[in-house]
């Protein structure tokens, strides 16, 4: 475990939260996203990385209960998957307009709701918390909702100076990615024939991806005393912590190169 935590800062990143259509089998939609839809997105120029996070169908919320904080994920807003896109530069999204139009047309075949969250330049960080031989066998994707009345600066300071150091200090993480979001704007991904409803009180302000050696390490992490202590600090800054179980993390574009087959 490295004693000095370094981070790779990315020029621009976005996450698209996805809900599968309910008029067809969920797995049919997940397979379409994994296959034909991934090929459309992978062909988009200007991407440094494209990764799909497939979430478990049963996902009540991994984070332990906290008084005054929503840790149980509401069934009607439970996400099925998330597309992670990291661009090579702040101008890269402009290069993908043609491919985006193809993605827009295909979305209705698989998704019923899509919401895009974007971070300002250099706000997404991938922390060096594992050695070369360490493998990730289990993950949790966590969304945080800032408590009403808490200023953006105070929220980000809490993440940077209290939450992240506490997570890293546990020594159990094999992957740690964070993203702080700009205010949500529907027109950034206002695709046709797909819902984009996102009430103010349901919006998120940051996300974390935590990687572990295996599912036993993941469960031990959420059951630990360190997380219980950290939970006591959250209500001042956070109104919701939705911790999802990830079933698959599939990388289709890596280091700017489209892979012949996705990597897990």
KESE-858107 format. One record per residue (C-alpha): residue number from 0; residue in three letters; x, y, z. Coordinates in nm, 3 decimals, padded with zeros to 5 digits. Layout:
BEGIN
+-----+---------+---------+---------+---------+
: num : residuo :       x :       y :       z :
+-----+---------+---------+---------+---------+
: NUM :     Ala :       X :       Y :       Z :
...
+-----+---------+---------+---------+---------+
! end
This chain:
BEGIN
+-----+---------+---------+---------+---------+
: num : residuo :       x :       y :       z :
+-----+---------+---------+---------+---------+
:   0 :     Unk :  00.000 :  00.000 :  00.000 :
:   1 :     Unk :  00.153 :  00.333 : -00.105 :
:   2 :     Unk :  00.210 :  00.583 :  00.174 :
:   3 :     Unk :  00.171 :  00.880 : -00.057 :
:   4 :     Unk : -00.158 :  00.909 : -00.239 :
:   5 :     Unk : -00.129 :  01.054 : -00.587 :
:   6 :     Unk : -00.409 :  01.115 : -00.834 :
:   7 :     Unk : -00.441 :  01.125 : -01.208 :
:   8 :     Unk : -00.649 :  01.429 : -01.294 :
:   9 :     Unk : -00.861 :  01.407 : -01.607 :
:  10 :     Unk : -00.947 :  01.711 : -01.819 :
:  11 :     Unk : -01.317 :  01.633 : -01.844 :
:  12 :     Unk : -01.539 :  01.346 : -01.734 :
:  13 :     Unk : -01.907 :  01.270 : -01.742 :
:  14 :     Unk : -02.133 :  00.998 : -01.610 :
:  15 :     Unk : -02.463 :  00.895 : -01.764 :
:  16 :     Unk : -02.703 :  00.728 : -01.520 :
:  17 :     Unk : -02.920 :  00.470 : -01.697 :
:  18 :     Unk : -03.252 :  00.300 : -01.631 :
:  19 :     Unk : -03.354 :  00.003 : -01.845 :
:  20 :     Unk : -03.689 : -00.017 : -02.019 :
:  21 :     Unk : -03.945 : -00.208 : -01.813 :
:  22 :     Unk : -04.152 : -00.335 : -02.108 :
:  23 :     Unk : -03.885 : -00.592 : -02.190 :
:  24 :     Unk : -03.668 : -00.823 : -01.978 :
:  25 :     Unk : -03.405 : -00.627 : -01.786 :
:  26 :     Unk : -03.126 : -00.861 : -01.896 :
:  27 :     Unk : -03.220 : -00.805 : -02.260 :
:  28 :     Unk : -03.157 : -00.435 : -02.211 :
:  29 :     Unk : -02.833 : -00.492 : -02.022 :
:  30 :     Unk : -02.708 : -00.719 : -02.303 :
:  31 :     Unk : -02.795 : -00.463 : -02.571 :
:  32 :     Unk : -02.608 : -00.195 : -02.378 :
:  33 :     Unk : -02.313 : -00.428 : -02.333 :
:  34 :     Unk : -02.308 : -00.522 : -02.702 :
:  35 :     Unk : -02.453 : -00.310 : -02.986 :
:  36 :     Unk : -02.483 :  00.015 : -02.789 :
:  37 :     Unk : -02.126 : -00.009 : -02.660 :
:  38 :     Unk : -01.996 : -00.022 : -03.018 :
:  39 :     Unk : -02.167 :  00.308 : -03.099 :
:  40 :     Unk : -02.019 :  00.481 : -02.795 :
:  41 :     Unk : -01.673 :  00.328 : -02.836 :
:  42 :     Unk : -01.643 :  00.474 : -03.185 :
:  43 :     Unk : -01.679 :  00.828 : -03.050 :
:  44 :     Unk : -01.358 :  01.026 : -03.115 :
:  45 :     Unk : -01.177 :  01.209 : -02.836 :
:  46 :     Unk : -01.235 :  00.961 : -02.554 :
:  47 :     Unk : -00.960 :  00.857 : -02.317 :
:  48 :     Unk : -01.172 :  00.592 : -02.150 :
:  49 :     Unk : -01.520 :  00.446 : -02.179 :
:  50 :     Unk : -01.640 :  00.214 : -01.907 :
:  51 :     Unk : -01.978 :  00.062 : -01.825 :
:  52 :     Unk : -02.078 : -00.001 : -01.464 :
:  53 :     Unk : -02.348 : -00.269 : -01.449 :
:  54 :     Unk : -02.537 : -00.257 : -01.121 :
:  55 :     Unk : -02.707 : -00.544 : -00.941 :
:  56 :     Unk : -03.081 : -00.575 : -01.001 :
:  57 :     Unk : -03.142 : -00.599 : -00.626 :
:  58 :     Unk : -02.971 : -00.295 : -00.478 :
:  59 :     Unk : -03.132 : -00.168 : -00.155 :
:  60 :     Unk : -02.814 :  00.021 : -00.055 :
:  61 :     Unk : -02.489 : -00.100 :  00.098 :
:  62 :     Unk : -02.418 :  00.195 :  00.328 :
:  63 :     Unk : -02.527 :  00.134 :  00.691 :
:  64 :     Unk : -02.831 :  00.325 :  00.816 :
:  65 :     Unk : -02.767 :  00.684 :  00.928 :
:  66 :     Unk : -03.027 :  00.889 :  01.112 :
:  67 :     Unk : -03.137 :  01.178 :  00.892 :
:  68 :     Unk : -02.961 :  01.049 :  00.578 :
:  69 :     Unk : -03.122 :  00.846 :  00.299 :
:  70 :     Unk : -02.919 :  00.528 :  00.266 :
:  71 :     Unk : -03.199 :  00.303 :  00.138 :
:  72 :     Unk : -03.217 :  00.350 : -00.238 :
:  73 :     Unk : -03.577 :  00.426 : -00.345 :
:  74 :     Unk : -03.697 :  00.152 : -00.580 :
:  75 :     Unk : -03.849 :  00.400 : -00.827 :
:  76 :     Unk : -03.514 :  00.582 : -00.868 :
:  77 :     Unk : -03.285 :  00.279 : -00.852 :
:  78 :     Unk : -03.024 :  00.295 : -01.129 :
:  79 :     Unk : -02.949 : -00.004 : -01.353 :
:  80 :     Unk : -02.613 :  00.111 : -01.485 :
:  81 :     Unk : -02.376 :  00.401 : -01.541 :
:  82 :     Unk : -02.166 :  00.492 : -01.844 :
:  83 :     Unk : -01.834 :  00.652 : -01.745 :
:  84 :     Unk : -01.672 :  00.865 : -02.015 :
:  85 :     Unk : -01.337 :  01.040 : -01.978 :
:  86 :     Unk : -01.223 :  01.273 : -02.256 :
:  87 :     Unk : -00.873 :  01.354 : -02.375 :
:  88 :     Unk : -00.935 :  01.731 : -02.358 :
:  89 :     Unk : -01.205 :  01.987 : -02.289 :
:  90 :     Unk : -01.262 :  02.017 : -02.666 :
:  91 :     Unk : -01.313 :  01.644 : -02.719 :
:  92 :     Unk : -01.693 :  01.643 : -02.667 :
:  93 :     Unk : -01.727 :  01.864 : -02.974 :
:  94 :     Unk : -01.567 :  01.592 : -03.186 :
:  95 :     Unk : -01.829 :  01.336 : -03.088 :
:  96 :     Unk : -02.143 :  01.506 : -03.217 :
:  97 :     Unk : -02.191 :  01.274 : -03.516 :
:  98 :     Unk : -02.153 :  00.960 : -03.305 :
:  99 :     Unk : -02.374 :  01.107 : -03.034 :
: 100 :     Unk : -02.658 :  01.135 : -03.284 :
: 101 :     Unk : -02.634 :  00.759 : -03.342 :
: 102 :     Unk : -02.637 :  00.702 : -02.967 :
: 103 :     Unk : -02.947 :  00.920 : -02.933 :
: 104 :     Unk : -03.134 :  00.704 : -03.184 :
: 105 :     Unk : -03.035 :  00.380 : -03.015 :
: 106 :     Unk : -03.113 :  00.486 : -02.658 :
: 107 :     Unk : -03.487 :  00.429 : -02.695 :
: 108 :     Unk : -03.419 :  00.064 : -02.782 :
: 109 :     Unk : -03.281 : -00.005 : -02.436 :
: 110 :     Unk : -03.329 :  00.281 : -02.187 :
: 111 :     Unk : -03.634 :  00.448 : -02.037 :
: 112 :     Unk : -03.445 :  00.725 : -01.854 :
: 113 :     Unk : -03.095 :  00.871 : -01.894 :
: 114 :     Unk : -02.934 :  01.150 : -01.689 :
: 115 :     Unk : -02.594 :  01.300 : -01.766 :
: 116 :     Unk : -02.377 :  01.443 : -01.487 :
: 117 :     Unk : -02.064 :  01.633 : -01.584 :
: 118 :     Unk : -01.777 :  01.755 : -01.372 :
: 119 :     Unk : -01.570 :  02.069 : -01.422 :
: 120 :     Unk : -01.220 :  02.023 : -01.566 :
: 121 :     Unk : -00.976 :  01.849 : -01.331 :
: 122 :     Unk : -01.248 :  01.759 : -01.080 :
: 123 :     Unk : -01.242 :  01.385 : -01.154 :
: 124 :     Unk : -00.960 :  01.203 : -00.978 :
: 125 :     Unk : -00.838 :  00.847 : -00.987 :
: 126 :     Unk : -00.635 :  00.777 : -00.673 :
: 127 :     Unk : -00.336 :  00.546 : -00.659 :
: 128 :     Unk : -00.442 :  00.318 : -00.374 :
: 129 :     Unk : -00.322 : -00.021 : -00.501 :
: 130 :     Unk : -00.004 : -00.191 : -00.611 :
: 131 :     Unk :  00.051 : -00.337 : -00.961 :
: 132 :     Unk : -00.040 : -00.687 : -00.846 :
: 133 :     Unk : -00.361 : -00.585 : -00.667 :
: 134 :     Unk : -00.677 : -00.686 : -00.850 :
: 135 :     Unk : -01.028 : -00.551 : -00.805 :
: 136 :     Unk : -01.282 : -00.827 : -00.752 :
: 137 :     Unk : -01.574 : -00.623 : -00.619 :
: 138 :     Unk : -01.690 : -00.263 : -00.642 :
: 139 :     Unk : -01.941 : -00.020 : -00.500 :
: 140 :     Unk : -02.062 :  00.292 : -00.678 :
: 141 :     Unk : -02.175 :  00.563 : -00.439 :
: 142 :     Unk : -02.378 :  00.876 : -00.510 :
: 143 :     Unk : -02.388 :  01.164 : -00.264 :
: 144 :     Unk : -02.655 :  01.431 : -00.236 :
: 145 :     Unk : -02.549 :  01.757 : -00.070 :
: 146 :     Unk : -02.768 :  01.863 :  00.219 :
: 147 :     Unk : -02.984 :  02.164 :  00.151 :
: 148 :     Unk : -02.823 :  02.479 :  00.288 :
: 149 :     Unk : -02.468 :  02.345 :  00.264 :
: 150 :     Unk : -02.254 :  02.556 :  00.032 :
: 151 :     Unk : -02.080 :  02.389 : -00.260 :
: 152 :     Unk : -01.736 :  02.490 : -00.129 :
: 153 :     Unk : -01.802 :  02.345 :  00.215 :
: 154 :     Unk : -01.930 :  02.021 :  00.060 :
: 155 :     Unk : -01.622 :  01.983 : -00.158 :
: 156 :     Unk : -01.390 :  02.064 :  00.132 :
: 157 :     Unk : -01.558 :  01.791 :  00.338 :
: 158 :     Unk : -01.507 :  01.541 :  00.057 :
: 159 :     Unk : -01.143 :  01.634 :  00.003 :
: 160 :     Unk : -01.029 :  01.681 :  00.363 :
: 161 :     Unk : -01.244 :  01.439 :  00.563 :
: 162 :     Unk : -01.429 :  01.180 :  00.356 :
: 163 :     Unk : -01.156 :  01.074 :  00.113 :
: 164 :     Unk : -00.872 :  01.057 :  00.371 :
: 165 :     Unk : -01.095 :  00.846 :  00.595 :
: 166 :     Unk : -01.173 :  00.606 :  00.311 :
: 167 :     Unk : -00.809 :  00.578 :  00.208 :
: 168 :     Unk : -00.698 :  00.528 :  00.569 :
: 169 :     Unk : -00.898 :  00.203 :  00.592 :
: 170 :     Unk : -00.627 :  00.044 :  00.373 :
: 171 :     Unk : -00.878 : -00.188 :  00.206 :
: 172 :     Unk : -00.941 : -00.001 : -00.120 :
: 173 :     Unk : -00.798 : -00.133 : -00.445 :
: 174 :     Unk : -00.962 :  00.137 : -00.656 :
: 175 :     Unk : -01.083 :  00.487 : -00.573 :
: 176 :     Unk : -01.234 :  00.725 : -00.825 :
: 177 :     Unk : -01.417 :  01.043 : -00.737 :
: 178 :     Unk : -01.621 :  01.289 : -00.939 :
: 179 :     Unk : -01.773 :  01.619 : -00.828 :
: 180 :     Unk : -02.062 :  01.735 : -01.045 :
: 181 :     Unk : -02.156 :  02.066 : -01.193 :
: 182 :     Unk : -02.522 :  02.162 : -01.147 :
: 183 :     Unk : -02.735 :  01.923 : -01.352 :
: 184 :     Unk : -02.859 :  02.063 : -01.685 :
: 185 :     Unk : -03.102 :  01.858 : -01.892 :
: 186 :     Unk : -03.000 :  02.002 : -02.229 :
: 187 :     Unk : -02.654 :  01.845 : -02.202 :
: 188 :     Unk : -02.814 :  01.507 : -02.280 :
: 189 :     Unk : -03.173 :  01.574 : -02.387 :
: 190 :     Unk : -03.214 :  01.265 : -02.602 :
: 191 :     Unk : -03.547 :  01.199 : -02.782 :
: 192 :     Unk : -03.811 :  00.952 : -02.664 :
: 193 :     Unk : -03.628 :  00.886 : -02.335 :
: 194 :     Unk : -03.720 :  01.035 : -01.997 :
: 195 :     Unk : -03.490 :  01.289 : -01.831 :
: 196 :     Unk : -03.695 :  01.377 : -01.524 :
: 197 :     Unk : -03.466 :  01.473 : -01.238 :
: 198 :     Unk : -03.639 :  01.668 : -00.958 :
: 199 :     Unk : -03.417 :  01.903 : -00.760 :
: 200 :     Unk : -03.450 :  01.697 : -00.442 :
: 201 :     Unk : -03.336 :  01.383 : -00.628 :
: 202 :     Unk : -03.018 :  01.521 : -00.786 :
: 203 :     Unk : -02.666 :  01.417 : -00.691 :
: 204 :     Unk : -02.355 :  01.627 : -00.637 :
: 205 :     Unk : -02.068 :  01.375 : -00.626 :
: 206 :     Unk : -01.985 :  01.011 : -00.682 :
: 207 :     Unk : -01.730 :  00.760 : -00.556 :
: 208 :     Unk : -01.619 :  00.429 : -00.701 :
: 209 :     Unk : -01.465 :  00.198 : -00.442 :
: 210 :     Unk : -01.285 : -00.117 : -00.547 :
: 211 :     Unk : -01.202 : -00.415 : -00.323 :
: 212 :     Unk : -01.021 : -00.747 : -00.349 :
: 213 :     Unk : -01.346 : -00.944 : -00.331 :
: 214 :     Unk : -01.703 : -00.931 : -00.200 :
: 215 :     Unk : -01.592 : -01.034 :  00.149 :
: 216 :     Unk : -01.361 : -00.733 :  00.167 :
: 217 :     Unk : -01.640 : -00.509 :  00.038 :
: 218 :     Unk : -01.886 : -00.627 :  00.302 :
: 219 :     Unk : -01.625 : -00.603 :  00.578 :
: 220 :     Unk : -01.559 : -00.244 :  00.473 :
: 221 :     Unk : -01.922 : -00.139 :  00.510 :
: 222 :     Unk : -01.950 : -00.328 :  00.840 :
: 223 :     Unk : -01.634 : -00.173 :  00.983 :
: 224 :     Unk : -01.598 :  00.064 :  01.275 :
: 225 :     Unk : -01.426 :  00.316 :  01.050 :
: 226 :     Unk : -01.738 :  00.347 :  00.836 :
: 227 :     Unk : -01.955 :  00.373 :  01.147 :
: 228 :     Unk : -01.738 :  00.663 :  01.267 :
: 229 :     Unk : -01.746 :  00.828 :  00.925 :
: 230 :     Unk : -02.123 :  00.791 :  00.911 :
: 231 :     Unk : -02.150 :  01.012 :  01.217 :
: 232 :     Unk : -01.994 :  01.300 :  01.022 :
: 233 :     Unk : -02.210 :  01.270 :  00.711 :
: 234 :     Unk : -02.545 :  01.421 :  00.824 :
: 235 :     Unk : -02.396 :  01.770 :  00.849 :
: 236 :     Unk : -02.309 :  01.774 :  00.480 :
: 237 :     Unk : -02.505 :  01.497 :  00.307 :
: 238 :     Unk : -02.875 :  01.413 :  00.282 :
: 239 :     Unk : -02.838 :  01.090 :  00.080 :
: 240 :     Unk : -02.574 :  00.821 :  00.036 :
: 241 :     Unk : -02.673 :  00.565 : -00.226 :
: 242 :     Unk : -02.416 :  00.285 : -00.227 :
: 243 :     Unk : -02.472 :  00.044 : -00.515 :
: 244 :     Unk : -02.330 : -00.303 : -00.562 :
: 245 :     Unk : -02.155 : -00.327 : -00.899 :
: 246 :     Unk : -02.182 : -00.660 : -01.079 :
: 247 :     Unk : -01.956 : -00.575 : -01.375 :
: 248 :     Unk : -01.718 : -00.293 : -01.471 :
: 249 :     Unk : -01.644 : -00.323 : -01.842 :
: 250 :     Unk : -01.383 : -00.106 : -02.015 :
: 251 :     Unk : -01.425 : -00.056 : -02.391 :
: 252 :     Unk : -01.185 :  00.235 : -02.452 :
: 253 :     Unk : -00.859 :  00.261 : -02.256 :
: 254 :     Unk : -00.577 :  00.515 : -02.289 :
: 255 :     Unk : -00.750 :  00.655 : -02.597 :
: 256 :     Unk : -00.761 :  00.318 : -02.773 :
: 257 :     Unk : -01.071 :  00.117 : -02.864 :
: 258 :     Unk : -01.025 : -00.235 : -02.730 :
: 259 :     Unk : -01.100 : -00.538 : -02.944 :
: 260 :     Unk : -01.292 : -00.683 : -02.651 :
: 261 :     Unk : -01.395 : -00.518 : -02.328 :
: 262 :     Unk : -01.173 : -00.560 : -02.022 :
: 263 :     Unk : -01.309 : -00.639 : -01.677 :
+-----+---------+---------+---------+---------+
! end
